[in-house]
Amino acid sequence: MMVFMRYYHMPPRKYCGTKSIKLGFLHPGMMGIAVAASAQNSGHTAHWVSIGRSRQTHKRAKKFGLIDERTLDNLIGTCPIIVSV
């Protein structure tokens, strides 16, 4: 798993104690959806990019309530942390 932070010069500690973080998931496949669900269970929001993804991935993301940002540009603009599993 790789995690990319938009503000890479800021320490991750900046996000500790924050009530809700918008996390972007590049690939909510079987492993990615588990990480997204865990984040949601911790009070965070999970976002994803639907363009170019399979019907099965669309169903999985909908089932788990991921927020569709449609494009990578939108995801990057919305989420300070991007997760690739």
C-alpha positions as a Markdown table, in Angstrom:
| # | Residue | x | y | z |
|---|---|---|---|---|
| 1 | Met | 0.0 | 0.0 | 0.0 |
| 2 | Met | 1.2 | 3.5 | -0.8 |
| 3 | Val | 0.0 | 6.7 | 0.7 |
| 4 | Phe | 0.5 | 10.0 | -1.0 |
| 5 | Met | 0.0 | 13.3 | 0.9 |
| 6 | Arg | -0.7 | 16.4 | -1.0 |
| 7 | Tyr | 1.1 | 18.4 | 1.6 |
| 8 | Tyr | 4.2 | 16.2 | 1.7 |
| 9 | His | 6.3 | 18.8 | 3.5 |
| 10 | Met | 3.8 | 18.7 | 6.5 |
| 11 | Pro | 4.2 | 15.9 | 9.0 |
| 12 | Pro | 1.4 | 13.3 | 9.1 |
| 13 | Arg | 1.0 | 14.3 | 12.7 |
| 14 | Lys | -0.9 | 17.3 | 11.5 |
| 15 | Tyr | -3.8 | 15.0 | 10.8 |
| 16 | Cys | -3.8 | 13.3 | 14.2 |
| 17 | Gly | -6.8 | 14.2 | 16.3 |
| 18 | Thr | -8.8 | 15.5 | 13.3 |
| 19 | Lys | -12.4 | 14.4 | 13.4 |
| 20 | Ser | -12.7 | 13.5 | 9.8 |
| 21 | Ile | -10.2 | 13.2 | 7.0 |
| 22 | Lys | -11.1 | 13.0 | 3.3 |
| 23 | Leu | -9.1 | 10.0 | 2.0 |
| 24 | Gly | -8.8 | 9.2 | -1.7 |
| 25 | Phe | -8.6 | 5.6 | -2.9 |
| 26 | Leu | -7.2 | 5.0 | -6.4 |
| 27 | His | -8.3 | 1.4 | -6.6 |
| 28 | Pro | -11.1 | 0.2 | -4.3 |
| 29 | Gly | -10.6 | -3.5 | -5.2 |
| 30 | Met | -10.9 | -6.3 | -2.7 |
| 31 | Met | -8.0 | -5.0 | -0.6 |
| 32 | Gly | -8.6 | -1.3 | -1.2 |
| 33 | Ile | -12.2 | -1.5 | -0.1 |
| 34 | Ala | -11.2 | -3.1 | 3.2 |
| 35 | Val | -8.9 | -0.2 | 3.9 |
| 36 | Ala | -11.6 | 2.3 | 2.8 |
| 37 | Ala | -14.2 | 0.6 | 5.1 |
| 38 | Ser | -11.8 | 0.7 | 8.0 |
| 39 | Ala | -11.2 | 4.4 | 7.4 |
| 40 | Gln | -15.0 | 5.0 | 7.3 |
| 41 | Asn | -15.4 | 3.0 | 10.5 |
| 42 | Ser | -12.9 | 5.4 | 12.1 |
| 43 | Gly | -15.0 | 8.4 | 11.1 |
| 44 | His | -13.3 | 9.4 | 7.9 |
| 45 | Thr | -14.7 | 9.8 | 4.4 |
| 46 | Ala | -13.6 | 7.6 | 1.5 |
| 47 | His | -13.5 | 9.0 | -2.0 |
| 48 | Trp | -12.6 | 7.3 | -5.3 |
| 49 | Val | -12.3 | 7.8 | -9.1 |
| 50 | Ser | -14.8 | 5.9 | -11.2 |
| 51 | Ile | -13.5 | 6.7 | -14.6 |
| 52 | Gly | -12.0 | 3.6 | -16.3 |
| 53 | Arg | -13.0 | 1.2 | -13.5 |
| 54 | Ser | -15.0 | -2.0 | -13.9 |
| 55 | Arg | -18.7 | -2.5 | -13.3 |
| 56 | Gln | -17.7 | -4.8 | -10.3 |
| 57 | Thr | -15.6 | -2.0 | -8.8 |
| 58 | His | -18.5 | 0.5 | -9.3 |
| 59 | Lys | -20.8 | -1.9 | -7.4 |
| 60 | Arg | -18.3 | -2.4 | -4.6 |
| 61 | Ala | -17.7 | 1.3 | -4.1 |
| 62 | Lys | -21.5 | 2.0 | -4.1 |
| 63 | Lys | -22.1 | -0.8 | -1.6 |
| 64 | Phe | -19.6 | 0.6 | 0.8 |
| 65 | Gly | -20.6 | 4.2 | 0.3 |
| 66 | Leu | -17.5 | 5.6 | -1.3 |
| 67 | Ile | -17.9 | 9.1 | -2.7 |
| 68 | Asp | -17.3 | 9.3 | -6.5 |
| 69 | Glu | -15.0 | 12.1 | -7.5 |
| 70 | Arg | -15.2 | 10.9 | -11.2 |
| 71 | Thr | -11.6 | 12.1 | -12.2 |
| 72 | Leu | -8.2 | 12.0 | -10.7 |
| 73 | Asp | -7.9 | 15.8 | -10.8 |
| 74 | Asn | -11.1 | 16.0 | -8.7 |
| 75 | Leu | -9.8 | 13.4 | -6.2 |
| 76 | Ile | -6.5 | 15.2 | -5.8 |
| 77 | Gly | -8.3 | 18.5 | -5.3 |
| 78 | Thr | -10.7 | 17.1 | -2.7 |
| 79 | Cys | -8.5 | 14.7 | -0.7 |
| 80 | Pro | -5.3 | 15.7 | 1.0 |
| 81 | Ile | -4.3 | 12.0 | 1.4 |
| 82 | Ile | -4.4 | 9.5 | -1.5 |
| 83 | Val | -4.1 | 5.7 | -0.9 |
| 84 | Ser | -3.1 | 3.2 | -3.5 |
| 85 | Val | -3.4 | -0.4 | -2.6 |
